[in-house]
Amino acid sequence: MAKITINDNTGKKVTDFNATADESIGTQAQENGAPIPFSCGVGACRACVCKIKKGKKFIDQEAIGPKHIQTEDDEILTCISAVKADAPEDAEIELEAENL
């Protein structure tokens, strides 16, 4: 499990949690107190977008399904992204939620 920290768009920490690879980052964030909004839930809008501040190599950006829109290199759609199954237990991921 990787540790994920979610910050709001001002950089203030909203939550952190140990994430698993079997559920989207967005769903796990919501379950742990970060109200990241979902709209489509299938990678076709930007409601759940987050900037990756740390740990990009530990994220599978299409774990739950394919992206239907383009994102910047430092962004993920949390509704379809998950921690990579082979991420080390001490992996750290820091995200900044655009819509919090």
C-alpha positions in Angstrom: 0.0 0.0 0.0 1.2 3.5 -0.8 0.6 6.5 1.4 -1.4 9.2 -0.5 -1.6 12.8 0.7 -4.4 15.0 -0.8 -4.0 18.7 -0.6 -6.5 21.4 -1.8 -5.6 23.8 -4.5 -3.9 26.2 -2.0 -1.6 23.4 -0.8 -3.3 22.8 2.5 -3.5 19.1 3.5 -7.0 17.7 3.4 -6.2 14.0 4.2 -3.7 11.2 3.9 -4.3 7.5 3.8 -2.8 4.2 2.8 -4.2 3.3 -0.6 -4.7 0.0 -2.3 -4.5 -1.0 -5.9 -8.0 -2.4 -6.2 -10.0 0.8 -6.0 -9.7 4.2 -7.6 -7.7 6.9 -5.8 -10.7 9.2 -6.0 -13.0 6.7 -4.3 -10.5 6.1 -1.6 -9.9 9.8 -1.1 -13.6 10.3 -0.6 -13.8 7.5 1.9 -10.9 9.2 3.8 -12.4 12.7 4.0 -11.3 14.4 0.8 -14.5 15.3 -1.1 -13.0 15.0 -4.5 -16.0 15.5 -6.9 -17.0 12.9 -9.5 -19.1 13.7 -12.4 -18.8 11.1 -15.2 -16.8 8.5 -13.2 -15.2 7.1 -16.4 -12.3 9.5 -17.2 -14.3 11.7 -19.6 -14.4 15.0 -17.7 -12.1 17.0 -15.4 -14.2 17.0 -12.2 -11.9 14.7 -10.3 -8.5 15.9 -11.7 -5.5 16.2 -9.4 -2.0 17.5 -10.0 0.7 15.0 -9.1 3.2 16.6 -6.8 5.1 13.4 -5.8 5.1 9.8 -6.7 3.9 9.7 -10.4 5.8 6.5 -11.0 3.5 4.7 -8.5 0.2 5.6 -10.2 -1.6 3.6 -13.0 -3.5 6.4 -14.7 -5.9 3.9 -16.5 -6.3 1.2 -13.8 -10.1 1.4 -13.7 -10.6 2.3 -17.4 -9.2 4.3 -20.3 -8.9 8.1 -20.3 -11.3 9.7 -22.7 -9.8 13.2 -22.5 -6.3 14.5 -22.5 -4.6 15.6 -19.3 -1.3 17.4 -18.7 1.8 15.2 -17.8 1.4 16.2 -14.1 -2.3 15.4 -13.9 -4.5 12.4 -13.2 -8.2 11.7 -13.3 -8.7 10.2 -9.9 -11.9 8.3 -10.9 -9.9 5.9 -13.1 -6.4 6.1 -11.5 -5.1 3.7 -8.8 -1.9 2.9 -7.1 0.1 0.4 -9.1 -0.1 -3.1 -7.8 3.6 -3.4 -7.6 4.2 -0.1 -5.8 6.4 -0.6 -2.7 4.7 -0.4 0.7 6.7 2.8 1.5 5.7 4.6 -1.7 4.5 8.2 -1.2 2.1 10.0 -3.5 1.1 13.6 -3.0 -1.7 15.1 -5.0 -3.3 18.5 -5.3 -7.0 18.4 -6.0 -8.0 21.1 -8.5 -11.7 21.2 -7.4 -11.6 21.2 -3.6 
